[in-house]
Amino acid sequence: MDKLTEANAREYLKARGCPQLIYEGGGHGLIERWSDFVRKVEKGDCAHYCMEDYWNDLDIRELIHAIGWDSDARQADERLASLLTATNVKHWNTDRKSDYDFWNYGYPKNATGFFLDEAQRWCGKPDETD
C-alpha cells in the first residue's frame, strides 16, 4: 500500500473502527505510540503485561503497516527487532503468511515476571542461537 496522507490515514482508521483516540492521532499518533511502546520494552517495563496487552501494542504496528507508514517506524522497528528472542515462533496474526511483520514473532529478551511466563507459554523458551 502507498503511504496515506495524514487526513486519509485518519479516515481509514476511523472507518476501520479504531477508537477515537487512535483515529484522531492519525499516522503521527501511531508512530508516537509505537515509539513509546518500544521505549517501554527497552526499559523492561512489561513485567505485568499479559500477552493480550502485548498484542494490543503490536496492533499499533499493524495499523502503521496498513496505512503505509512503515518507513516512519523504521528506527523504532530496528530497536525492537534487536530486543526479540524466540523469533522462530509467530504468536500473533498466525492466520497470515507473511515475512514483513517481525513484531509478531518472539518476545523481548528482557521480559520478566508474569509477562515472561506468558510469553514462554505462547512462544516457548528461546533457542540457544537467539
Helices and strands as residue ranges (DSSP letters): H 6-15, H 20-43, H 51-66, H 70-81, E 84-90, G 102-104, E 105-108, H 113-123
